[in-house]
Amino acid sequence: MRSVFPAALIAFLSTGAVAQDNVASLSLKDHRFAPAEIHVKANTPSTVTLTNNDDQTEEFDSTSLKIEKVVAGHSSGIMRWRPLAPGRYPFMGEFHSDSAQGVVIAE
């Protein structure tokens, strides 16, 4: 009996559902994002992992990105973003907006 698995796998992989090379990592320590400026490829979905190294919960918040993500202290969260047009998109930590600030640059 001949397996259809290889053909199905090739079809699945060709949709782009698995491969995701537009990834970025962001960390939070002492209520500051590092790096404060992250770069993603424009017009391509992005995956951003936020690691909160603080004791307190923080919320990644960006009005221009229309994204909010709450991440508990000493844990990580994954954000999957829609394709972004080229530009600058500011973000902040909702609970410490005076110090937790940054920008996403889609290019």
DAKARA-V100350 format. One record per residue. N is the residue number from 1. RES is the residue in one letter. OMEGA is omega as a letter, one per 40 degrees, with the letter a starting at -180 (NA if undefined). Layout:
N,RES,OMEGA  N,RES,OMEGA
This chain:
1,M,a  2,R,a  3,S,i  4,V,a  5,F,a  6,P,i  7,A,i  8,A,i  9,L,i  10,I,i  11,A,i  12,F,a  13,L,a  14,S,i  15,T,a  16,G,a  17,A,a  18,V,a  19,A,i  20,Q,a  21,D,i  22,N,a  23,V,i  24,A,i  25,S,a  26,L,i  27,S,i  28,L,i  29,K,a  30,D,i  31,H,i  32,R,i  33,F,i  34,A,e  35,P,i  36,A,i  37,E,i  38,I,a  39,H,i  40,V,i  41,K,i  42,A,i  43,N,i  44,T,i  45,P,a  46,S,i  47,T,a  48,V,i  49,T,i  50,L,i  51,T,a  52,N,a  53,N,i  54,D,i  55,D,a  56,Q,i  57,T,i  58,E,i  59,E,i  60,F,a  61,D,i  62,S,i  63,T,a  64,S,i  65,L,a  66,K,a  67,I,i  68,E,i  69,K,i  70,V,i  71,V,i  72,A,i  73,G,i  74,H,i  75,S,a  76,S,i  77,G,a  78,I,i  79,M,i  80,R,a  81,W,i  82,R,i  83,P,a  84,L,i  85,A,i  86,P,i  87,G,i  88,R,a  89,Y,a  90,P,i  91,F,a  92,M,i  93,G,a  94,E,a  95,F,i  96,H,a  97,S,i  98,D,a  99,S,a  100,A,a  101,Q,i  102,G,a  103,V,i  104,V,i  105,I,i  106,A,a  107,E,NA
